[in-house]
Amino acid sequence: MNALHFIWFEFIFCAALIGSAGYQLSRHGDAISRRTGLSGSWIGLALLATVTSLPELATGITSVTLAQAPNLAVGDALGSCVVNLLILVLVDFFYRKEPIWHRADRGHVLAAAFGVVMLGFVLVGLLIGQTTPSQGKMMAASAAQWGFGLTTPVLLVLYLVAMRTVFKYERENVRQAAQQLSPQPERQTGDPLPTLRHAVTRFTLAAAVVAGAGVWLPFVATDLAQVMAWNKSFVGSLFVALATSLPELAVTLSALRMGALDMAIGSLLGSNLFNVAIIAVDDMFYRPGMLLAEVSPVHAVTAASAITMTGLAMVGLFFKPVGRVLRAISWVSLGMVGMYLLNTYVLYLYGQ
């Protein structure tokens, strides 16, 4: 077995581990939701999103410290946001009852809106970082003095505010639903509902497997990309982002299989919030200067693409379209696919 075949074997093995553990995460996350009374949206946003985003966190910190590859770190974080939104399109395709935008809880708009705001700050930071050389040196000196860029504390505070705000919104929704005294139908998973202790234990074990395989996966993907001689912006924003998003894909499809649609959507939108916060964490670990001033300007295209795709998702959640284009996906999802393809084309042409 040569080196390339061995790397592919590692990649497939990691993906298989993540897929099997992802099903357990969704199953027991759903059990925790039903045992505690917390909404599936909140479980997806807080628990599942954090676990499935650990590969991006590990990749980002390693890229800016050991590898000194800031393009890989920023490309992975922003690229994962775009990939997660593309997974929403896959959910729309596989959910054949009706378009997911018509069925999904409108409360997801709140998490999506915070995502747009945080991505907007990243885009501003990227544009400021790509100014004239003299201004860039001044900002780098300022960043070296403080240890991070100006947008970093803003992103971290916004993430905490977003989680608190969504939690309060979901808690109020649960309270109002309980007051209506109309029992909700039980989701049929094919297995008896486990106890809370059992569900938490199994969820923790599955999370450890996903985290371990997910942290290993980016290194395998990076080795494979280097063998293929792809540029770092393209690798970070597309290939490594696809690899580190495998946990989100596994968890989402498993949740969809169980009928936990809101948990699936909450996991993806929550993962995007965490991914943007990872850029702030990466900046704090990046010692040469301001992270967003040291990367390729092409990442601004990825940030803008993520903002556009999130905006389309918000339109779908509010407007709730019913029809499908060619009986496949809704027009909202079609627009998101078009934006993803445009972003991929630009990265392939102009990535560094």
C-alpha positions, 0 to 999 in steps of 0.5 A: 500500500503506497502513501496515497492509498494509506491516506485515503484509507485513513480518511475513509476510516475517520468518516466511518467512525464519524458517521456511526457516532453521529447517529448515536449523537442524534439519537441520544441528543433527541432523548435528552431533549425529550427527557429534559423538556429542552427544545430540539432546536436548543439541543442542536444549537448548543450541544451538537453544534459544539461537538461537531465543530471541534475539528474546526477548532483543532484545525484552526489552532494547529494551523496558526501555531504549528503549521503557520498557515493562517489561510488554512485556518480562516479558509476552514472556518469560513468554508465550513460555514458555507458547507453547513449551509449547503448541508441544509440544501441536502436536508431539503432534498432528502426531506420529501414530505415538504420543503424544510423551510415550510416545516422548520421552526421560525425561531431558527431565524434568530440564530441565523441573524446572529450568524449574519452579524458575526460573519459581517464583522469577519468580512469587515475585518478582512476588508480592513486587513487588506488596506494599503501596506502602511495601514496594514503595518499599523494594524499589525503593530496594534494587534501585536500590542493587544495580542489580537485584532479589533474584531476578536473580542466583538466576535466572542461577545456576540457568540455569548450573547447569541447563545444566551438570547436563543436560550431565553427565546427557546425557554419562553417558547417551551413555556408557552407550548406547555400552557397550551395543554395540547400534547405533542406527538411523540417521534417514533425512533423504533427504540424505547426512550432511554433514561436521562442518565443513560442518554447523557452517558451514551451522548458523551461517549459518542461525542468523544468518538466524534471529537477524536476522529474529527480532530484526526480527520483534518490532518489526514485531509491536509496530507491528502491535499498536499499530495494533490498539490492544491493551494492553501486557500482552496484546500482550507475553504473547500477540501478541509472544510468538507472534511471537518464538516463530516460530523455535521453531515452525519449528525444532521442526516441521523437527526433527519432520519429520526424526524428531528428536523429542528434539531438538525437545522439548529445543529447546522446554524449553531455550528456556524456561530461556533465556526465564526467564534473559532476565527476569534480564538485562532486570532488569539493564538496567532502571534505574528499579528492580526490574523485577518490581515495576514490572509488572502483577500479571497476569503472575503468572497467566502464570508460574503457567500456565507452571508448571502446563503444565510440570508436566503435561509432566513428568507425561507424560514420567514416566507416558508415556500411550499413548492419545489423546483423540478420536484427536487428542492425549493427555490431558496435552496436552489439559490444557496446552491448557486451561491456555493458554486460561485464561491467554489469557482472564485476560490479555484481561480483566485485562491492562494 
